[in-house]
Amino acid sequence: MDSNITKKTMILFNPMPVKHQVEILNKKTTSLQVPLVNVPLSLLALARMVRDDLNIIIINAVVESNYKEKILQGL
C-alpha cells in the first residue's frame, strides 16, 4: 500500500458483560465474576484481516472507563 494514501479508521468495540437472566450455579466462571481484561480473540482476528487497509482501534469497555467518549471521538 502506498504510504502517501491516508487509511480510514475502523473502531472495534468490546462491550461490558451483561447480567444473565438465568441463574448460573457456578458463578465463579461467569464474566461478571471474572471480567475479561484481554481483548477478545474475535476482535483481534478481525483486526488482523484488515490491518493493511485500515487503521484499527480496539476499545475495551471492561478496562476503559471513558469508552463512550473514545468511541464518539474516534480515538
Backbone as XML, in Angstrom:
<?xml version="1.0"?>
<chain id="A" units="angstrom">
  <residue number="1" name="MET">
    <atom name="N" x="0.842" y="-1.187" z="0.000"/>
    <atom name="CA" x="0.000" y="0.000" z="0.000"/>
    <atom name="C" x="0.880" y="1.240" z="0.000"/>
  </residue>
  <residue number="2" name="ASP">
    <atom name="N" x="0.514" y="2.247" z="-0.777"/>
    <atom name="CA" x="1.267" y="3.496" z="-0.866"/>
    <atom name="C" x="1.192" y="4.247" z="0.450"/>
  </residue>
  <residue number="3" name="SER">
    <atom name="N" x="2.347" y="4.673" z="0.985"/>
    <atom name="CA" x="2.378" y="5.364" z="2.276"/>
    <atom name="C" x="1.790" y="6.770" z="2.202"/>
  </residue>
  <residue number="4" name="ASN">
    <atom name="N" x="1.599" y="7.313" z="0.977"/>
    <atom name="CA" x="1.021" y="8.651" z="0.833"/>
    <atom name="C" x="-0.503" y="8.642" z="0.964"/>
  </residue>
  <residue number="5" name="ILE">
    <atom name="N" x="-1.109" y="7.479" z="0.883"/>
    <atom name="CA" x="-2.554" y="7.372" z="0.986"/>
    <atom name="C" x="-2.942" y="7.244" z="2.457"/>
  </residue>
  <residue number="6" name="THR">
    <atom name="N" x="-3.893" y="8.074" z="2.900"/>
    <atom name="CA" x="-4.370" y="8.015" z="4.271"/>
    <atom name="C" x="-5.399" y="6.906" z="4.396"/>
  </residue>
  <residue number="7" name="LYS">
    <atom name="N" x="-5.166" y="6.014" z="5.365"/>
    <atom name="CA" x="-6.091" y="4.901" z="5.567"/>
    <atom name="C" x="-7.271" y="5.354" z="6.427"/>
  </residue>
  <residue number="8" name="LYS">
    <atom name="N" x="-8.427" y="4.767" z="6.169"/>
    <atom name="CA" x="-9.607" y="5.001" z="7.007"/>
    <atom name="C" x="-9.423" y="4.245" z="8.315"/>
  </residue>
  <residue number="9" name="THR">
    <atom name="N" x="-10.191" y="4.646" z="9.328"/>
    <atom name="CA" x="-10.087" y="4.039" z="10.646"/>
    <atom name="C" x="-11.320" y="3.202" z="10.941"/>
  </residue>
  <residue number="10" name="MET">
    <atom name="N" x="-11.087" y="2.024" z="11.516"/>
    <atom name="CA" x="-12.172" y="1.160" z="11.959"/>
    <atom name="C" x="-12.054" y="1.001" z="13.474"/>
  </residue>
  <residue number="11" name="ILE">
    <atom name="N" x="-13.168" y="1.227" z="14.180"/>
    <atom name="CA" x="-13.202" y="1.040" z="15.625"/>
    <atom name="C" x="-13.892" y="-0.286" z="15.923"/>
  </residue>
  <residue number="12" name="LEU">
    <atom name="N" x="-13.206" y="-1.146" z="16.671"/>
    <atom name="CA" x="-13.776" y="-2.406" z="17.133"/>
    <atom name="C" x="-14.048" y="-2.253" z="18.620"/>
  </residue>
  <residue number="13" name="PHE">
    <atom name="N" x="-15.218" y="-2.704" z="19.066"/>
    <atom name="CA" x="-15.659" y="-2.442" z="20.435"/>
    <atom name="C" x="-15.984" y="-3.735" z="21.170"/>
  </residue>
  <residue number="14" name="ASN">
    <atom name="N" x="-15.444" y="-3.871" z="22.368"/>
    <atom name="CA" x="-15.762" y="-4.987" z="23.258"/>
    <atom name="C" x="-16.622" y="-4.435" z="24.388"/>
  </residue>
  <residue number="15" name="PRO">
    <atom name="N" x="-17.928" y="-4.765" z="24.420"/>
    <atom name="CA" x="-18.820" y="-4.185" z="25.435"/>
    <atom name="C" x="-18.655" y="-4.837" z="26.802"/>
  </residue>
  <residue number="16" name="MET">
    <atom name="N" x="-19.249" y="-4.214" z="27.797"/>
    <atom name="CA" x="-19.287" y="-4.779" z="29.143"/>
    <atom name="C" x="-20.162" y="-6.020" z="29.120"/>
  </residue>
  <residue number="17" name="PRO">
    <atom name="N" x="-19.858" y="-7.010" z="29.967"/>
    <atom name="CA" x="-20.741" y="-8.180" z="30.051"/>
    <atom name="C" x="-22.098" y="-7.778" z="30.610"/>
  </residue>
  <residue number="18" name="VAL">
    <atom name="N" x="-23.121" y="-8.465" z="30.184"/>
    <atom name="CA" x="-24.468" y="-8.186" z="30.684"/>
    <atom name="C" x="-24.853" y="-9.210" z="31.736"/>
  </residue>
  <residue number="19" name="LYS">
    <atom name="N" x="-25.791" y="-8.851" z="32.596"/>
    <atom name="CA" x="-26.278" y="-9.794" z="33.596"/>
    <atom name="C" x="-27.148" y="-10.831" z="32.903"/>
  </residue>
  <residue number="20" name="HIS">
    <atom name="N" x="-26.982" y="-12.060" z="33.318"/>
    <atom name="CA" x="-27.755" y="-13.150" z="32.740"/>
    <atom name="C" x="-29.099" y="-13.253" z="33.453"/>
  </residue>
  <residue number="21" name="GLN">
    <atom name="N" x="-30.168" y="-13.454" z="32.690"/>
    <atom name="CA" x="-31.485" y="-13.612" z="33.285"/>
    <atom name="C" x="-31.632" y="-14.973" z="33.960"/>
  </residue>
  <residue number="22" name="VAL">
    <atom name="N" x="-30.911" y="-15.954" z="33.463"/>
    <atom name="CA" x="-30.955" y="-17.292" z="34.039"/>
    <atom name="C" x="-29.829" y="-17.403" z="35.055"/>
  </residue>
  <residue number="23" name="GLU">
    <atom name="N" x="-30.163" y="-17.892" z="36.254"/>
    <atom name="CA" x="-29.155" y="-18.025" z="37.299"/>
    <atom name="C" x="-28.140" y="-19.096" z="36.920"/>
  </residue>
  <residue number="24" name="ILE">
    <atom name="N" x="-26.878" y="-18.770" z="37.085"/>
    <atom name="CA" x="-25.804" y="-19.717" z="36.810"/>
    <atom name="C" x="-25.296" y="-20.225" z="38.146"/>
  </residue>
  <residue number="25" name="LEU">
    <atom name="N" x="-25.285" y="-21.546" z="38.309"/>
    <atom name="CA" x="-24.931" y="-22.132" z="39.598"/>
    <atom name="C" x="-23.472" y="-21.883" z="39.970"/>
  </residue>
  <residue number="26" name="ASN">
    <atom name="N" x="-22.567" y="-22.034" z="39.044"/>
    <atom name="CA" x="-21.156" y="-21.828" z="39.323"/>
    <atom name="C" x="-20.780" y="-20.404" z="38.915"/>
  </residue>
  <residue number="27" name="LYS">
    <atom name="N" x="-21.057" y="-19.447" z="39.766"/>
    <atom name="CA" x="-20.888" y="-18.041" z="39.407"/>
    <atom name="C" x="-19.433" y="-17.617" z="39.290"/>
  </residue>
  <residue number="28" name="LYS">
    <atom name="N" x="-18.504" y="-18.445" z="39.743"/>
    <atom name="CA" x="-17.094" y="-18.090" z="39.633"/>
    <atom name="C" x="-16.604" y="-18.132" z="38.195"/>
  </residue>
  <residue number="29" name="THR">
    <atom name="N" x="-17.357" y="-18.750" z="37.316"/>
    <atom name="CA" x="-16.912" y="-18.858" z="35.935"/>
    <atom name="C" x="-17.580" y="-17.836" z="35.005"/>
  </residue>
  <residue number="30" name="THR">
    <atom name="N" x="-18.473" y="-17.016" z="35.525"/>
    <atom name="CA" x="-19.141" y="-16.043" z="34.655"/>
    <atom name="C" x="-18.238" y="-14.846" z="34.421"/>
  </residue>
  <residue number="31" name="SER">
    <atom name="N" x="-18.456" y="-14.172" z="33.330"/>
    <atom name="CA" x="-17.653" y="-12.993" z="33.017"/>
    <atom name="C" x="-17.934" y="-11.854" z="33.991"/>
  </residue>
  <residue number="32" name="LEU">
    <atom name="N" x="-19.081" y="-11.921" z="34.692"/>
    <atom name="CA" x="-19.361" y="-10.893" z="35.691"/>
    <atom name="C" x="-18.488" y="-11.074" z="36.922"/>
  </residue>
  <residue number="33" name="GLN">
    <atom name="N" x="-18.133" y="-12.298" z="37.242"/>
    <atom name="CA" x="-17.285" y="-12.567" z="38.387"/>
    <atom name="C" x="-15.804" y="-12.437" z="38.036"/>
  </residue>
  <residue number="34" name="VAL">
    <atom name="N" x="-15.443" y="-12.813" z="36.846"/>
    <atom name="CA" x="-14.056" y="-12.751" z="36.395"/>
    <atom name="C" x="-14.038" y="-11.973" z="35.088"/>
  </residue>
  <residue number="35" name="PRO">
    <atom name="N" x="-14.015" y="-10.651" z="35.164"/>
    <atom name="CA" x="-14.076" y="-9.867" z="33.935"/>
    <atom name="C" x="-12.853" y="-10.102" z="33.055"/>
  </residue>
  <residue number="36" name="LEU">
    <atom name="N" x="-13.094" y="-10.199" z="31.771"/>
    <atom name="CA" x="-12.013" y="-10.404" z="30.826"/>
    <atom name="C" x="-11.374" y="-9.065" z="30.488"/>
  </residue>
  <residue number="37" name="VAL">
    <atom name="N" x="-10.130" y="-8.875" z="30.885"/>
    <atom name="CA" x="-9.463" y="-7.616" z="30.594"/>
    <atom name="C" x="-8.710" y="-7.683" z="29.275"/>
  </residue>
  <residue number="38" name="ASN">
    <atom name="N" x="-8.533" y="-8.881" z="28.752"/>
    <atom name="CA" x="-7.886" y="-9.028" z="27.459"/>
    <atom name="C" x="-8.894" y="-8.786" z="26.353"/>
  </residue>
  <residue number="39" name="VAL">
    <atom name="N" x="-8.395" y="-8.375" z="25.214"/>
    <atom name="CA" x="-9.259" y="-8.168" z="24.063"/>
    <atom name="C" x="-9.682" y="-9.535" z="23.542"/>
  </residue>
  <residue number="40" name="PRO">
    <atom name="N" x="-10.970" y="-9.707" z="23.227"/>
    <atom name="CA" x="-11.424" y="-10.998" z="22.700"/>
    <atom name="C" x="-10.693" y="-11.360" z="21.411"/>
  </residue>
  <residue number="41" name="LEU">
    <atom name="N" x="-10.429" y="-12.636" z="21.251"/>
    <atom name="CA" x="-9.720" y="-13.109" z="20.065"/>
    <atom name="C" x="-10.471" y="-12.800" z="18.778"/>
  </residue>
  <residue number="42" name="SER">
    <atom name="N" x="-11.802" y="-12.740" z="18.850"/>
    <atom name="CA" x="-12.581" y="-12.428" z="17.642"/>
    <atom name="C" x="-12.242" y="-11.036" z="17.113"/>
  </residue>
  <residue number="43" name="LEU">
    <atom name="N" x="-12.074" y="-10.056" z="18.012"/>
    <atom name="CA" x="-11.715" y="-8.703" z="17.571"/>
    <atom name="C" x="-10.290" y="-8.664" z="17.028"/>
  </residue>
  <residue number="44" name="LEU">
    <atom name="N" x="-9.391" y="-9.394" z="17.664"/>
    <atom name="CA" x="-8.019" y="-9.449" z="17.167"/>
    <atom name="C" x="-7.958" y="-10.110" z="15.787"/>
  </residue>
  <residue number="45" name="ALA">
    <atom name="N" x="-8.774" y="-11.134" z="15.572"/>
    <atom name="CA" x="-8.805" y="-11.800" z="14.273"/>
    <atom name="C" x="-9.323" y="-10.848" z="13.189"/>
  </residue>
  <residue number="46" name="LEU">
    <atom name="N" x="-10.383" y="-10.101" z="13.494"/>
    <atom name="CA" x="-10.896" y="-9.112" z="12.528"/>
    <atom name="C" x="-9.854" y="-8.047" z="12.220"/>
  </residue>
  <residue number="47" name="ALA">
    <atom name="N" x="-9.208" y="-7.559" z="13.265"/>
    <atom name="CA" x="-8.192" y="-6.519" z="13.079"/>
    <atom name="C" x="-7.056" y="-7.028" z="12.200"/>
  </residue>
  <residue number="48" name="ARG">
    <atom name="N" x="-6.664" y="-8.255" z="12.395"/>
    <atom name="CA" x="-5.570" y="-8.839" z="11.617"/>
    <atom name="C" x="-5.913" y="-8.922" z="10.138"/>
  </residue>
  <residue number="49" name="MET">
    <atom name="N" x="-7.183" y="-9.202" z="9.829"/>
    <atom name="CA" x="-7.589" y="-9.361" z="8.432"/>
    <atom name="C" x="-7.589" y="-8.051" z="7.658"/>
  </residue>
  <residue number="50" name="VAL">
    <atom name="N" x="-7.808" y="-6.929" z="8.333"/>
    <atom name="CA" x="-7.948" y="-5.653" z="7.610"/>
    <atom name="C" x="-6.867" y="-4.638" z="7.971"/>
  </residue>
  <residue number="51" name="ARG">
    <atom name="N" x="-5.868" y="-5.037" z="8.751"/>
    <atom name="CA" x="-4.887" y="-4.065" z="9.234"/>
    <atom name="C" x="-4.059" y="-3.407" z="8.129"/>
  </residue>
  <residue number="52" name="ASP">
    <atom name="N" x="-3.915" y="-4.068" z="6.986"/>
    <atom name="CA" x="-3.156" y="-3.455" z="5.896"/>
    <atom name="C" x="-3.947" y="-2.351" z="5.204"/>
  </residue>
  <residue number="53" name="ASP">
    <atom name="N" x="-5.264" y="-2.425" z="5.262"/>
    <atom name="CA" x="-6.116" y="-1.466" z="4.562"/>
    <atom name="C" x="-6.704" y="-0.386" z="5.460"/>
  </residue>
  <residue number="54" name="LEU">
    <atom name="N" x="-6.790" y="-0.664" z="6.773"/>
    <atom name="CA" x="-7.447" y="0.251" z="7.702"/>
    <atom name="C" x="-6.611" y="0.442" z="8.959"/>
  </residue>
  <residue number="55" name="ASN">
    <atom name="N" x="-6.722" y="1.616" z="9.558"/>
    <atom name="CA" x="-6.195" y="1.818" z="10.905"/>
    <atom name="C" x="-7.207" y="1.232" z="11.867"/>
  </residue>
  <residue number="56" name="ILE">
    <atom name="N" x="-6.761" y="0.406" z="12.778"/>
    <atom name="CA" x="-7.656" y="-0.285" z="13.691"/>
    <atom name="C" x="-7.501" y="0.278" z="15.097"/>
  </residue>
  <residue number="57" name="ILE">
    <atom name="N" x="-8.636" y="0.586" z="15.725"/>
    <atom name="CA" x="-8.675" y="0.991" z="17.129"/>
    <atom name="C" x="-9.593" y="0.012" z="17.843"/>
  </residue>
  <residue number="58" name="ILE">
    <atom name="N" x="-9.076" y="-0.619" z="18.894"/>
    <atom name="CA" x="-9.891" y="-1.545" z="19.678"/>
    <atom name="C" x="-10.161" y="-0.895" z="21.020"/>
  </residue>
  <residue number="59" name="ILE">
    <atom name="N" x="-11.453" y="-0.751" z="21.357"/>
    <atom name="CA" x="-11.864" y="-0.156" z="22.626"/>
    <atom name="C" x="-12.520" y="-1.240" z="23.464"/>
  </residue>
  <residue number="60" name="ASN">
    <atom name="N" x="-11.987" y="-1.444" z="24.648"/>
    <atom name="CA" x="-12.461" y="-2.489" z="25.556"/>
    <atom name="C" x="-13.175" y="-1.826" z="26.733"/>
  </residue>
  <residue number="61" name="ALA">
    <atom name="N" x="-14.496" y="-1.921" z="26.781"/>
    <atom name="CA" x="-15.290" y="-1.265" z="27.826"/>
    <atom name="C" x="-15.013" y="-1.834" z="29.210"/>
  </residue>
  <residue number="62" name="VAL">
    <atom name="N" x="-14.475" y="-3.044" z="29.272"/>
    <atom name="CA" x="-14.182" y="-3.657" z="30.562"/>
    <atom name="C" x="-13.076" y="-2.902" z="31.291"/>
  </residue>
  <residue number="63" name="VAL">
    <atom name="N" x="-12.132" y="-2.355" z="30.562"/>
    <atom name="CA" x="-10.998" y="-1.663" z="31.190"/>
    <atom name="C" x="-10.955" y="-0.162" z="30.910"/>
  </residue>
  <residue number="64" name="GLU">
    <atom name="N" x="-11.714" y="0.310" z="29.931"/>
    <atom name="CA" x="-11.724" y="1.734" z="29.579"/>
    <atom name="C" x="-12.895" y="2.429" z="30.264"/>
  </residue>
  <residue number="65" name="SER">
    <atom name="N" x="-12.620" y="3.278" z="31.226"/>
    <atom name="CA" x="-13.704" y="3.958" z="31.937"/>
    <atom name="C" x="-14.410" y="4.998" z="31.057"/>
  </residue>
  <residue number="66" name="ASN">
    <atom name="N" x="-13.699" y="5.583" z="30.122"/>
    <atom name="CA" x="-14.292" y="6.612" z="29.255"/>
    <atom name="C" x="-14.493" y="6.090" z="27.833"/>
  </residue>
  <residue number="67" name="TYR">
    <atom name="N" x="-14.946" y="4.849" z="27.712"/>
    <atom name="CA" x="-15.087" y="4.235" z="26.383"/>
    <atom name="C" x="-16.100" y="4.958" z="25.509"/>
  </residue>
  <residue number="68" name="LYS">
    <atom name="N" x="-17.156" y="5.545" z="26.095"/>
    <atom name="CA" x="-18.169" y="6.237" z="25.276"/>
    <atom name="C" x="-17.556" y="7.438" z="24.578"/>
  </residue>
  <residue number="69" name="GLU">
    <atom name="N" x="-16.758" y="8.195" z="25.310"/>
    <atom name="CA" x="-16.108" y="9.365" z="24.716"/>
    <atom name="C" x="-15.128" y="8.946" z="23.626"/>
  </residue>
  <residue number="70" name="LYS">
    <atom name="N" x="-14.379" y="7.879" z="23.868"/>
    <atom name="CA" x="-13.421" y="7.410" z="22.875"/>
    <atom name="C" x="-14.112" y="6.990" z="21.580"/>
  </residue>
  <residue number="71" name="ILE">
    <atom name="N" x="-15.257" y="6.329" z="21.711"/>
    <atom name="CA" x="-15.993" y="5.910" z="20.518"/>
    <atom name="C" x="-16.488" y="7.129" z="19.750"/>
  </residue>
  <residue number="72" name="LEU">
    <atom name="N" x="-17.066" y="8.092" z="20.458"/>
    <atom name="CA" x="-17.601" y="9.274" z="19.802"/>
    <atom name="C" x="-16.513" y="10.112" z="19.143"/>
  </residue>
  <residue number="73" name="GLN">
    <atom name="N" x="-15.333" y="10.141" z="19.741"/>
    <atom name="CA" x="-14.222" y="10.904" z="19.177"/>
    <atom name="C" x="-13.461" y="10.121" z="18.115"/>
  </residue>
  <residue number="74" name="GLY">
    <atom name="N" x="-13.669" y="8.816" z="18.099"/>
    <atom name="CA" x="-12.934" y="8.001" z="17.148"/>
    <atom name="C" x="-11.486" y="7.839" z="17.525"/>
  </residue>
  <residue number="75" name="LEU">
    <atom name="N" x="-11.219" y="7.911" z="18.813"/>
    <atom name="CA" x="-9.822" y="7.805" z="19.280"/>
    <atom name="C" x="-9.541" y="6.461" z="19.882"/>
  </residue>
</chain>
